């Protein structure tokens, strides 16, 4: 069974965002989804190097990436959970992903074509992962 890990660049300073992230991360831990926060002082290039050193599939969250609604995203998350490999979903540094030829061909997913504050994007990602697992479970959480 594959594990999904969310990678955040820098500690969440906004208390409201931190509370929401913590709430969803607690819910997700029971579903083999965890969250790792990398030090904010890590340069964007060092962050990329750390992410590339991990085994498994690396997926970058990027406003220019592939847009999916919640149902197709839930199917993707379900496939990741059933696979044998690990998946790493990475929220980029606040200043964006560095230009690096090692990440140009990676899958990039978008939460929206709009630009959001870095910390809000983190909240949105963990909420969407929680929503995806609830859709797969057939709960009433997703009311679309």
C-alpha positions in Angstrom: 0.0 0.0 0.0 1.4 3.4 -1.0 1.9 6.3 1.4 1.1 9.8 0.5 3.2 12.6 2.0 2.4 16.3 1.7 5.5 18.5 1.8 5.3 22.1 3.0 8.1 24.6 2.7 8.3 26.6 5.9 6.3 26.6 9.1 2.8 28.0 8.9 2.9 31.3 10.7 -0.8 32.3 10.4 -2.6 30.8 13.4 -5.9 30.2 11.6 -4.2 28.4 8.7 -2.0 26.4 11.1 -5.1 25.2 13.0 -6.8 24.1 9.9 -3.8 22.3 8.5 -3.3 20.5 11.9 -7.0 19.5 12.0 -6.9 17.9 8.5 -3.5 16.3 9.0 -4.8 14.6 12.1 -7.8 13.2 10.1 -5.5 12.1 7.3 -3.0 10.3 9.4 -5.5 7.5 9.9 -5.5 7.1 6.1 -1.8 6.7 5.5 -1.4 10.4 4.5 1.1 12.4 6.4 2.5 15.9 6.3 6.2 17.0 6.6 7.2 20.6 7.0 10.6 21.5 5.7 12.5 24.4 7.3 11.6 27.8 5.7 15.2 28.8 5.6 15.8 26.0 3.1 16.5 27.6 -0.2 14.1 26.7 -3.0 16.9 24.8 -4.8 17.8 22.8 -1.7 14.1 22.0 -1.1 13.9 20.6 -4.7 17.1 18.6 -4.1 15.6 17.1 -0.9 12.3 16.3 -2.6 14.1 14.6 -5.6 16.1 12.4 -3.2 13.0 10.7 -1.9 11.9 7.4 -3.3 8.5 7.4 -5.1 6.6 9.7 -7.3 7.0 13.5 -6.8 4.0 15.7 -7.7 4.4 19.4 -7.6 1.5 21.7 -6.7 1.6 24.6 -9.2 -1.0 27.1 -10.3 -0.1 26.2 -13.9 -0.6 22.5 -13.4 -3.4 20.1 -14.3 -6.8 21.1 -13.0 -9.1 18.4 -11.6 -12.4 18.6 -9.9 -12.8 16.8 -6.6 -14.2 13.5 -8.0 -11.3 12.8 -10.5 -8.8 13.9 -7.8 -10.4 11.4 -5.4 -9.9 8.6 -7.9 -6.2 9.7 -8.3 -5.7 9.7 -4.5 -7.4 6.3 -4.3 -5.0 4.9 -7.0 -2.0 6.4 -5.2 -3.2 4.7 -2.0 -3.5 1.3 -3.7 -0.2 1.5 -5.5 3.0 0.0 -4.0 5.0 3.2 -4.4 5.0 6.3 -2.3 3.7 9.7 -3.6 5.1 13.0 -2.5 2.8 16.1 -3.0 4.9 19.2 -2.6 3.7 22.8 -2.1 6.4 25.0 -3.5 8.2 27.8 -1.8 6.3 31.0 -1.5 8.4 32.5 -4.3 7.5 29.6 -6.6 9.4 26.6 -8.0 13.0 27.3 -9.1 14.0 26.8 -12.7 15.5 23.3 -12.5 15.7 20.8 -15.4 15.1 17.9 -13.0 11.6 19.0 -12.2 10.4 20.1 -15.7 8.8 16.8 -16.6 7.1 16.1 -13.3 3.4 15.9 -12.9 2.1 19.3 -11.7 -1.4 19.7 -10.2 -3.2 22.9 -9.6 -5.7 23.8 -6.9 -6.9 26.7 -9.0 -5.6 29.0 -11.8 -5.8 31.8 -9.3 -2.9 32.7 -7.1 -3.3 32.1 -3.4 -1.1 32.8 -0.4 1.3 30.0 0.2 -0.3 29.1 3.5 -3.8 29.1 2.1 -2.7 26.7 -0.7 -1.5 24.3 2.0 -4.8 24.4 3.8 -6.6 23.8 0.5 -4.4 20.8 -0.4 -4.9 19.0 2.9 -8.6 19.7 2.8 -8.9 18.3 -0.7 -7.0 15.2 0.3 -9.4 14.7 3.2 -12.3 15.3 0.8 -10.9 12.8 -1.6 -10.7 10.1 1.0 -14.3 10.9 2.2 -15.5 10.6 -1.4 -13.9 7.2 -1.7 -15.5 6.2 1.6 -18.9 7.3 0.3 -19.5 9.7 3.2 -21.7 12.7 3.1 -18.8 15.2 3.5 -18.7 15.9 -0.3 -22.1 17.3 -1.1 -21.8 18.0 -4.9 
